[in-house]
Amino acid sequence: MYSVAELATEENRRKLELAEQLRPSRRLLMLRRARRMEHKAERRMIQAWRRAAELRDALDSADY
């Protein structure tokens, strides 16, 4: 089973490989898009980690 990070990285890698084969202007556009998608996925993962930490803290404090 793949994690969100692995799936995002693989998708980004595929897009980068495709962009390398295209003409320069199209390649630049695809590279920018791939970078934006990667940053968005990273932000989502950080938010998920923070939310998981909040939930763990809430569960820990509920145990007492």
Secondary structure as the mmCIF struct_conf table of DSSP 4:
data_model
#
loop_
_struct_conf.conf_type_id
_struct_conf.id
_struct_conf.beg_label_comp_id
_struct_conf.beg_label_asym_id
_struct_conf.beg_label_seq_id
_struct_conf.end_label_comp_id
_struct_conf.end_label_asym_id
_struct_conf.end_label_seq_id
HELX_RH_AL_P HELX_RH_AL_P1 VAL A 4 GLN A 21
BEND BEND1 LEU A 22 LEU A 22
HELX_RH_AL_P HELX_RH_AL_P2 PRO A 24 ASP A 63
#
